[in-house]
Amino acid sequence: MPATHGGAVKNWTGTTIQQQALTVGCRYCHALVGEVCMDKAHSKPLEAFPAHEVRIRDARKGSDE
């Protein structure tokens, strides 16, 4: 379920979690390092989340090493 604030979708642009996710490529939508994740169903940038969950996990694993 998308993160909302008073019924509106949260703007994840520039947040720490998104910036961390952008340090690795996305295995789900194939976005390259530095590119935002794409909503594959609608061919537009992902808005409801900072990045796909698998990308967030990969970025966090990389920062733990």
N, C-alpha and C positions, 0 to 999 in steps of 0.2 A: 504494500500500500504506500503511495507517495507521501512524503512528509509535507504536511500543510501547516499553515499558520493563519488561523481565522478563516479557513476555507480556501485560501489561495495556496498554490504550489510554492514551496520555498525556492528562492533563487540561490543555487549552489555555486554560482560563478565566483571564482577567486577564494573560496573557502579553503581552509587548511586541508580538509579531507579530499577535496577535488584536486588541489595542487599536488598532494602526495600521490594520488592516483595517476596523474598525468606523467609521472616519472617512469612509468612502465607502459608497454603496449597492452591493449585489451584483447584477450583471447576470445571474447564473445563476439564483439562487433568488428574486431580487427583494426580499431583506431590505433594509429601510431603514437609513439611517445610525443607528448605535447599536444595531441589532438583530443578534443572532447569525444566522449562516447556517443554513438548514434543510436537512435531508436530505429531498429531495423524494419519494423513494420510500417513506419511512416517516413523513412528516409530523412529524418531531421535530427538535430542534436537532442540528446537526452536531457530532459528538463526536470523530471520528477525525482531524480536521484543525482548525486554528484558524479557517479560513474557506475558501471556495472559491478556487481558484488565481487565477481571473480577478479576484476582489476584492482579493486580496493584491497582484497586479500593478498594478491600478488605484490602490491606496493608495500603493504605492511610487512610481509615476509622479507622483502628486500631490505627494508630499513632496520630489521632486527639483526641482520647479519653483520 
